[in-house]
Amino acid sequence: YYGRVRPFFPGLELGDLSEHQIGIMAVEEKGDTWIIERDKGYHNCIHLVGISSPGLTASLSIAEKVKRMMKDDRL
């Protein structure tokens, strides 16, 4: 997969990637709320939690929101 992804991210190094467990997804207690927020302890980390199947439809909007968050140093 590294070879397929690298053209989109020229600075990407193989060491930047790691495997991730799938099958368990964190969701908000009510189960119907998405959480998209900056980590309080690590400013460069943005959490996206509870984004289920409608998330695919909304993925471009979600990406735009995260992009704005990444540019906004006030958060």
C-alpha positions in Angstrom: 0.0 0.0 0.0 2.9 2.3 0.6 3.7 2.5 -3.1 0.1 3.4 -3.9 -0.2 6.1 -1.3 3.2 7.7 -1.7 2.4 9.7 -4.9 -0.3 11.6 -2.9 2.1 12.3 0.0 5.6 12.8 -1.4 7.2 13.3 2.0 5.8 10.1 3.4 8.4 7.6 4.6 7.7 3.9 5.3 8.5 4.5 9.0 5.6 7.0 9.2 3.1 4.1 8.7 1.9 1.6 11.3 -0.7 -1.1 11.4 -3.9 -0.3 13.3 -6.4 -2.6 14.8 -9.9 -2.6 13.3 -13.2 -3.9 14.4 -13.8 -1.8 17.5 -14.9 1.8 17.1 -15.1 4.4 19.9 -18.6 6.0 19.9 -20.1 8.7 22.0 -22.3 7.4 24.7 -25.6 8.5 23.0 -24.3 6.8 19.8 -25.7 9.4 17.5 -23.1 12.2 17.9 -19.8 12.6 16.0 -16.9 14.0 17.9 -14.4 16.0 15.9 -12.1 17.9 18.2 -8.4 18.8 18.9 -6.7 16.8 21.6 -6.3 19.0 24.7 -2.7 17.6 25.4 -1.4 17.3 21.9 -2.3 20.3 19.7 -1.4 18.6 16.4 -3.8 15.6 17.1 -7.4 15.9 16.0 -9.8 13.1 17.1 -12.6 11.9 14.9 -14.9 9.6 17.0 -18.1 7.8 16.3 -18.2 8.5 12.5 -20.3 5.5 11.3 -21.6 4.7 7.8 -23.0 8.2 7.1 -19.4 9.4 7.5 -18.6 8.1 4.1 -21.2 10.3 2.5 -20.0 13.3 4.7 -16.3 12.5 4.3 -15.5 15.5 2.1 -17.2 17.8 4.5 -15.4 16.2 7.4 -12.1 16.6 5.6 -12.8 20.3 5.0 -13.6 20.8 8.7 -10.4 19.0 9.8 -8.4 21.0 7.2 -9.8 24.3 8.7 -9.0 23.0 12.2 -5.4 22.3 11.1 -5.0 25.8 9.8 -6.6 27.5 12.8 -3.9 27.9 15.5 -6.5 29.3 17.9 -8.0 25.8 18.6 
